[in-house]
Amino acid sequence: MTKHILSALALLAAAFVPNANAQFSAYDSDGKVIFTSQETPAYVDFTYNPPTSISTPAEMVTAMGMGWNLGNNLDAHANGVSNETCWGNKACTQATMNAVKAAGFKTVRIPVTWLGHVDASNNYKIDDAWLNRVAEVVSFAENAGLFAIINIHHDGADSKHWLDIKNAATTAATNTTVKEQLTSMWTQIANKFADKGDFLIFETLNEIHDGGWGWGANRSDGGAQYATLNEWNQVAVNAIRAAGGNNATRWIGVPGYVCNPDLTVENLVVPTDPAGKVLVAVHDYDPYKYTLEAEYNAWGHLATSSDNAPSENESQITSTFSKLKTTFIDKGYGVYIGEIGCVHRDNDRAEAFRKYYLEYVCKAAKTYGIAPIFWDNGSTGAGRECSGLINHSTGDFINNGKDIIDIMVNAIENTDASYTLESVYNNTKIQ
């Protein structure tokens, strides 16, 4: 387990900044809480001890616990240039990560878009200022005692930018160029973080697809795009391992096509890795018209005939997780869901269904040995794409963010023998 020690001198000397919505805790070397406050220290001296007892993918997934995405920050972009604040969130701070840790999360996924900060004429050199900012945000997570995941996010999710899988799958020259850039960029990123321990995970790519979100030319090209993505993942893993330092044994997440669980199960070839420390990354918003689009306000077996609910229910979740377990976990690979979610609603009954959905998904993930990471885009509203739980700058809770977080964290951390996936299904009541 991740452990960190709060310096006694820092505890005595720290100046405190009021933050009524966040709780800060410090721990001794055995992981026991020695200090808890509803205020976040402005200056804290942490000594981070990288986890040394994690040797298997299953242990790593367990240690990752419940996770949170710093969404729509370092992945945001406009006019071909990534910019941390251009999608409405203010810049991430140390207070953000302290609050994320205090809320009960153990992992933070930090999506990063590199557009506009790479010089193609100079061997794809990454701009120092942008790479340094990524490193600063990673240090916030490290200081807070969180696992952190960084990736290459919106640089080609829909083939609009340099990660153009549609053309790379049909044109060898394009594919060669993409692989050269992937090698250069992951070499630079890995070198930047070569001294960082196992708290830092690299995720090779994000939702790579040709613009059809899994229903495009990939369905008719004889597997060419799937094979191309498998090549890209292997190239990225090779570059990371060759970079030296702690990269020789760093945990690496690799996605399947568009991070879709079914397409991943059917088509992902897990990269060859001499360290044996590759994790499979998927996303799961099923059913997305309920979770993301808010076209429905109810879900699952508790919905009545008068509720607006989709036909997909709990069996869809367990079926998906079962396939991931059989295909990857049972063969020795770890699996995490880099993005789960369900948007905020503006009425109590709809919110009750949202809470049940998230509890069920998280408890199912725990049951099948998968680590879930909630997608938080910082939105304070309700309805479509409104996924905010925590203010990305201050760490304050958004809406009923604390209630939602407590439900998800409990689903992962509660080991009471009577608290099972079956009990969640049978004992939850909605008025």
Secondary structure, DSSP 8 states (H G I E B T S, - for coil): --EEEE-HHHHHH--EE--TT--EEEE-TTS-EEEEESSEESS--EEEE---S--SHHHHHHHH-SEEEETTSTT-EETTEE-TTTTS-----HHHHHHHHHTT--EEEE----TTSEEGGGTTEE-HHHHHHHHHHHHHHHHHT-EEEEE--SSSTTSSSS--HHHHTT-HHHHHHHHHHHHHHHHHHHHHTTT--TTEEEE--S---SSSTTSSGGGTSTTHHHHHHHHHHHHHHHHHHHT-GGGGS--EEEE-GGG-HHHHHHH------TT--EEEEEE--SSHHHHTS---S--STT--TTS---S--HHHHHHHHHHHHHHTGGGT-EEEEEEE-----SSHHHHHHHHHHHHHHHHHHHHHTEEEEEEE----S-STT---SB-TTT--B-TTHHHHHHHHHHHHH---TT--HHHHHHH----
